[in-house]
Amino acid sequence: MAESREEVPESSKISLLNYIDLSSRDVQSSVSLLKQACLDSGFFYVINHGIDEEFMDDVFSQSKKFFSLPLEEKMKLLRNEKTRGYTPLFDEISDPDNQKIGDYREGYYIGIEVPEDHPDAHKPFYGPNMWPSADILPGWKETMEKYHEKALEVGKKVSRLIALALGLEFNFFDQPAGMLGEPIANLRLLHYEGLASEPAKGIIGAGAHSDYGFITLLVTDNKYGLQICKDKDAKRQIWEYIPPLKGAFIVNLGDMLERLSNSYFRSTLHRVLGNGQERYSIAYFVDPNHDYIVECLPAYQSEKNPPKFPPIKYQDYLLQRYKDTQADLNSYK
């Protein structure tokens, strides 16, 4: 990744985010900063997370190598029913109500590796990954597996701070029987082609959406593009850019945290605008166990503030969201 950042037009509004330092020994301060960020925007930076910049640069380099392959090579790894593999341009439409075409980006999904003969392989989002040939992309599989493992560790560290911010035991989420005991954790490489977005015409890099799961860890190149809308219920939406920050994760809250906290913490609407330049990013979705029933925590409901959402099994929620936003695989036959 390049050191410099491109300039944002003067008219663009910038959102200033809190920095959460995972190396800090002052846990109380970190929890306070995180809670403030969750209440304000649902987005924050995570720094000193334990993944060195040199390795992150290598992950980006390997990602670019894959997306530089001819389309026919990438289509050999078209995503399967487990949502593993390559997603072509327009495969996903994040905001069906306002987009004329799908998201102008291509991607690649990598999940937790579960062999076909494993007892959990029948679950909708567990199974073997799809990998490019080592003859074409040597070292690619090993790099992505290592990054997947390290990012999950970061996600669990962040989950402990979120638990404390909600007044829970620090390991509430990542204990064996907890929400993240056996998580659905998906790494998604993303490549935005050099098309300028026209939101008013329904043409956009990634349409406005909130993420479906627990939290998302995002790293980007030096290009601006990510925008957030702090009040997703506002009639007139105000969009603010999130500045890229080299070596840091941009973390945002997902729908399940909003459901758990009865909207005390909220998942935030966000989108990606293209400005005519290529852009690369890497998203890591930390999501609950398949069978976890997501329901309002007792401390966040009362007679005057009843649960706003019914309990739901997470795999059912995720399956429906993908059904709503992904192209039918039969359309590629």
N, C-alpha and C positions, 0 to 999 in steps of 0.2 A: 504494500500500500504506500502511496506517496505521502510525503510529510505535509505538504501544503493543502489547504482547503480552498475550494473555489469561492468566490465572493457571491453572496446572495444579493439580489437586487434590493436597493434601499427601501422600496415599498413593502418588502416582505417582513412579516412579523416573526420574531424569534422567541422561542420559549426557553427560559433559563431553568435548567433542571438541577436538583440536588445531586451531590456526589456521595455515594455510599462506599466507604473504604473497607474492604473485607479484611484488610490486615490490621485494622485498628483494634486496640485492646479496650477502647472505651465503648463497650457494647451499648450502654444507655444512650450515648450520643448518637450512635449509628441508628438505633431503633427510633429515636426522636426524629432524625432527619428523614428516615424512610417513611415513617408515619405521616409526616408533613407532606412528603411528595405524593404519597398514596391519596391523601385527602385533596391535594391541589390539582394534580394532573394525571395520576396513575402511571407516570413515567419518571425514571431516574437513571443516572449513570451508576455503574458499578466498576470501581477501579481496584487495582492491586488484588486481583482475583486469583492469581496463581498460574495463569496461562500466559507464557511470555510472548512478546510481540513478534519475535522471529518465527515462532511456530504459527502464530496467527497469519503472518505474511505467507507462510508456506501453504496454509489451507486456502487462502485466497488465490495463490498461484495455481494450485491444483484445480480449484474451481474454474478458473479462467481456461485452463487447458481442456477441461471437459466441454465447456460451452463453445469452444473454438472448433470442436469436431464438426464434420459435415452432418447435416440434419439426418441423413439416412443412418449414420452410425448412432446418433442419439436416440432415434426412434426405435432402434433395436432394444432399447432399455425403457420403453414406454411404461409409465406407472401401471402397476397391477391393482387388483381389487383390495390389496392390503395397504394401498397408498405408499408404495415403495417404487422409486425409479424416477424417470424423466417426465416432466410436465411441459409440453410445448407452449408456444405463444397462444394466448387466448383460452388455454385449457380451463382456467378458473375465472369466474366472474364474481368478484368480492361484493359488489353492490348492484345486484340485479335490477333494482328499481330505477337506477340512474345511469347505468352503463349501456351504451349501444353495442359495444363489443366487449369481449373478455379482457382480463388484465393483460397489458402489453409487457409481458415478462415470461421468461422460461425458468424452470426450476428443477431441482433434483431432491427427492426425499430419501432419507436414510433413517431407519428406526433402530430399536434394540434388536440385536441379532438373536433370533429364536429358530433353531433347526426345525425342519418339517416334522421330525419324529418326537418333538418335545410335547409334553402334555398341554402346554399353553398355546401351541401353534394354531389351534382352532379359533382363537380369539381374533376378532376382526382386524386388530392393528398390531398383531404379533406374527412373526414369520421370518423367513430368510430375507436378507437384503438383496438387491440387484446391484451387480458391480460391473464396471467397464473391464474389458480384458486387460490383464497386466501387461500384455504385449503392446497395447496401445497407450495405456497410461500407467507405467510402472510406479509403484509406491502409492498410488491413489487410494486404494482400499485401506491400507495401513494408516495413512494420514487421517482419513475421515473417521475411522474407528477410534483412533486415539483422541481426536477432537470431540467426538460424541461422548466418550467416557469422561473427559475433563469438563466439558460443559455441564454434564449432569451433576458433577460434584459441585460446581458453582451454583447451579440452580437449587440444590438442596441447602447450601449455606444461606442463600438468600431466603429460602422458605423458613429458616429458623428465625431470622430477623422479622419476617412478616408475622410469624406466630406470636412473637413477643409483642409486636405492635398491636396485635389484636387481643392482648391479655391472656394468651394461651401458653402452655408449656412450650419450651423452645423446640422440642422434637415432636410437637403435635402432628405435623404433616408428614415427616419422613421416618417415623417409626414403622416397624414391619407391618403393623395392621392399619397404618395411617393412609391418608390420601395418596401419598407418594411412595408407599411401600414397594409397589411393583408398577411404576408409572408407565404411561404411554409417553415416550420421549422421542420426538422427531426432529432431526436436523434437516434443514432445507436450504440448499444453496440456491441463490437467486441471481438472475442476470436480466437487467432492464436494457433493452435495446435503445438506440439513440433516437427516440421519437419524442417530440415535444407534446406534452399532455394538453388537452383542451377539455377541462372538466365540464364546462357549460354544454359541450357537444357530446358528453358521455364517453370521451376517449381519455384514458388515464393509465398510468403505469400499474397501480393497484388501487382498486376502488375502496371507498370508505367502508370500514368494518371494525369491529372489535375482535380480539382473538378469543378463541373458544375455550381455552383451558385454564390453567392455574397462573403461570407467568410465561413470558417470552423473553429470551436473551438474544439480542440482536447486535451484530457487529457490521459495520459498513465500511466502504472505501471512503475517499475524501469528498465525495459528491453529495451536495444537498439534494433532498427529494422527499424525505419523510416529513409528514405534517401531522399534527394532532389537533383535535377539536375537544376542548375540555368539557364543554356542555353538549352532550350528544342529543339532548332533548330540545335544544334551542331551535326556534323557527329559523333564525338567521345564524347559520353556523360560522364561527370565526376560526380560521385555520392558522396555525403557527408552525414554523419550521423547527425541527430538532437539529441542532448543529452536530455534524459527525465529530467524533472524538477518538483519535487513534489509540488503539489498545484497550479501549473501554467497552463494556457492554452497555447498550441502551436496553433497559428492562422495563417492561410494561405488564400491567395486571390483566388477567383474562376474565372471561365471563363467570368462571366458577368461583373466583374470589368475591365477585359481586353477589352471587347467590349465597355463598357461605355467610357473608357479613350483612346480608339484607340491605345491600346498597350503601353500607357505611363506606366501604372501599368500592370503587366502580371501575369496570373495564372501560377503557377510553377509545373513542372512535379515532382511527388514523387512516392515512392513505399515503400513496407515493406519487408524486408528480415528476414526470420526465421533462427535461429542459433541452433535449436534443443531444445529450451526451450519454454514452454508455455508463451504466452504474452497476456495481456488484454489492451484494450484501449476503449475510449468512444468518438465518434465523434458527433459533433452537427453542422448540416448544416443550415446556415442562408441564405435562398434563396428568390428571389423576389416573388411578388404576381403572381398568376396564369396568369392574363390577362395583366401583365405589358409588354409593348413593350420596349425591351432593344435596345437602339441605341446610337450611338456616341454622347457625349455631345458637344454642340456647341463650347465650348472653346478648344476642343481637335481635331478640324478639320479645315482645310483651303484648299485653292486652291492647295497648294503644298503638303498638307497632308490630302487627302480625307479619308473618313471612310474606314477602312479595312474590316469591316464586315457589312452585310446588317441588317436592323432592324429585330427583331424576337420576337414573343410572348414567354415569358419564359416557359409556360407550354408545348408548342410545342417542345422547345429545350430539356427540361428535359425528356419528353416522348420518344423522339428519342434516347437520350443517354441511358436510361434504356433499351430500345428495343435492342440497340447494345450490351449491356454488361450483361444483366440478362438472366438466363435460362428461357425458355418457361414454364409457369406454367403447361401446359398440359403434360410436360415430367415427372411430379410427379404423374400422375394419373395411 
